[in-house]
């Protein structure tokens, strides 16, 4: 179980991983030493798996396409879905692999430069795999919100008064 | 036309905040730490519930006391989260912000000439509402020496036998002070001994960073003599909806209801519906905001202390109240010069009562980037004045 302090620390880090241990100490009331030790431990235990940047590619003149590929597979005796998922995750083109409830079994997230590249990957690499029964590919057309950040449609809010009681 | 005005309206002092607001409006590019309201938008679940209700044509008056569903949910909420027991039918009144509740309480209780004890410094409306009702205001000085907690000795000093009401407001605006159960107990004893009615404004009770908030009405024998005032403005970021409530003994609430039904009729229905949704499903959003305020609070206290100002640790609301006397300036001079030189707006402590002298109120209901920039500018300003 996470302590309330550690939960706060992780929350702040997840919002901004560039903060130094000293910044974090000010913002949480914990000591910088404790924070350094804790972060090291989380890194070692792979609790902190990566420090990332959320990029809004729509703002750049950059060709980039993301597809969600739903996959129905034949689970294997003894291994269930794990073995198959491990096989998928080896492809560098596949950014995420999830086991899902519902009509399909696995959901893969693939990034490429254009639709053609992704279609090629699905038809050449994925579909021929004997464990796959069927796939359904959906392309992301526009990102409105990701990881809690709104990319579009944030309307101007009226200004607050400068001074109120 | 002034000859037509009542002496009451004529003599009512304009708020010290108003004066400073007018001044700040003349300066461009100001970073303001002067706002007493959240910078978050109301959680969308609540706004969405109100929009849906409007689409359904729910645009009528509600019962004078407020939607019965809201009062019932509030009754359950207070019992579960605060240990407060109020009957939804007779003991809860939904008001247009906590401000209306304070006004109603004063009007229902005060006979001209009654004394009202008000901690100093505190929110600007208490003394004004008391005066509008014809009361005599008795300020009870609080000080940084006791982290702006009300001391029974000071209460004793301010008390005269005509005093009938004591206003409490913890967590406090402008100081951010909170009071624990142990610290409130002697105040409760004093109230019993002197037969005082308490108007306890607990609008900031959810913004408490030091532990459990103690509602005053939960103290021994205090339920009968306490009007528990609160609202949705601060914790649910709903200032513009104007939705608050007051709970207390049915004799008091029913008297306040009479005044409310003639002057206001009822709180706006869409705000009541949004508030109801907040009680049902706004808890997570509220907790996230509280966590963010706590983080900003620490940044502010650290920054102010780093620049050499004495700053007690505020454990509630979203204000810090640093001591600025080390700069050789008084509150108003500090606020005015800071505004002109560095374009940062803070509110002079004296806007909240004479005991606010030597302090300024800095709100931290701003993004961390804005706070950092304001702190940088303030540090530059203070450095020139502290040797």
Interface residues (C-beta under 8 A of the other chain):
Chain A: X8 X11 X12 X26 X27 X28 X29 X157 X160 X161 X162 X163 X164 X165
Chain B: X15 X17 X20 X21 X24 X25 X30 X32 X34 X35 X36 X37 X39 X41 X123 X124 X125 X173 X291 X294 X295 X298 X299 X302 X345 X347 X351
